Amino acid sequence: MLTYLRDNRPGLPFASHWDLPGGGREGHETSIDCARRELTEEFGLHLPPTRLTGHVFPSHAAVGMVSWLFTGQLTAAEIAAIRFGNEGQEWQMMKVADYLAHQRAIPHFCRWIAALP
């Protein structure tokens, strides 16, 4: 699973926790377009929409809103081609079980991942 260690800035939610690629939608962007843009900005990855599957969850940050968690597979060549952006301290591929057990994994992401089919 593609993860990155969040920056350690005062006031940053979940500072120095292991995070997943993503972020907020811009303008009239669809959820899948947002996920693809964030993958490009954060990791230099360009995946077609057909390679991602969306799963909707109640938003952790905004009551009554939803958040999306997208899943997909990366090839070894894509992993080797990752170019880490300017957010975060480092990135790594992490086994799902290791993420779920990590003391600095983001708790609501753990719940969402554990609920995936």
N, C-alpha and C positions, 0 to 999 in steps of 0.2 A: 504494500500500500504506500502511495506517495505521501510523505509527510514533511513538514518543516517546523523548525523550532522558532516560535514567535520571538520578536524583539523583546528586550528587557527594558521597557520604558515605563516610568512612573505613570499611572493612570491607564495604561493599556490593559484592556480586559484579557485575562489569561496570559499575562506576560510570562515569557520563558516556558510556555507549555507547547507540547507538540500539537500542531494544527494540521488541517487538511487544506488543499488548494481551494480558493473561493473568495467570495466577497459580495458586495451589494450590486444590484442591477443598476445600470445607468440608462436614463431616459426611458425609452419604450422598448428596451431590450427584453427579449424573452429569457426565461430561466436557462435554457440550453445555450443561448448565445452568450449569456453572462458567464456561465461555466467555461465555455470555450475561450472567451476573452481572458478570463482570469488564469487559465492554464497557460496561455501564451505569455501574458505579462509576468507571471510568477516563475515559469519554468521553461519558456521558449517552446512549448509543445503546441502543435497544430493538429487537433483531432477532429475528424468529421463528426457531425451530430449522430450518425448511425453507429458510432463506436461508444456512445454514452447512453446509459439508462438512468432515468430520473426517478427518484423516490421522494415523496412529499412528507414533511413532518411539521407538527406545530412549531412555530418559531420560538426559539429560546429567548430572543431579545424583545419581541413585540407581541403582546397578547392579541389574539384574533388574527394574526398573520401566519403565513406558512413559510417554511424554508425548504430548499431542495438539496438533496444529497445525490450526486451523480456517481455512478460506478462504471467502470470500464477496464479494459486490459491494455497494458503497455507492452510493447515488444522490447527485447533486449537492446535493439538499435535505438529505439526512442529513449530508453533510460540513459543510454550512453550519450545521447545528444542533448540531454537536459542542460539548460543554461539558467542557473539560478538568478532571479531578479534581485531587486533592491529591498525587498521585504523579508525580514527574518534573519536568523543567525546562520542557519545551515539547513540542509535537506537530507533526507535519507529514505530509502525504501525500507518499510517496516512490516513485518508479519502482522496480520490482523490481530492474532492472539497477543502478540507483544504490545501492540497499541492498546488493546482493551485492558491489559494488566498494568500499563505504565502509570506511575504516580503522577506524571505531568501530562497525561492525555486530557483533552477537553471533555468533561463529564457528559455533556449532552450529546456529543458526537459518539461517545462510547454507547450510549443508550440507542442512538439511531442505528449504528452499525450492528449492534446485537439484535436489533429488530428486523434486519434485512432478511428476505427469504433465501 
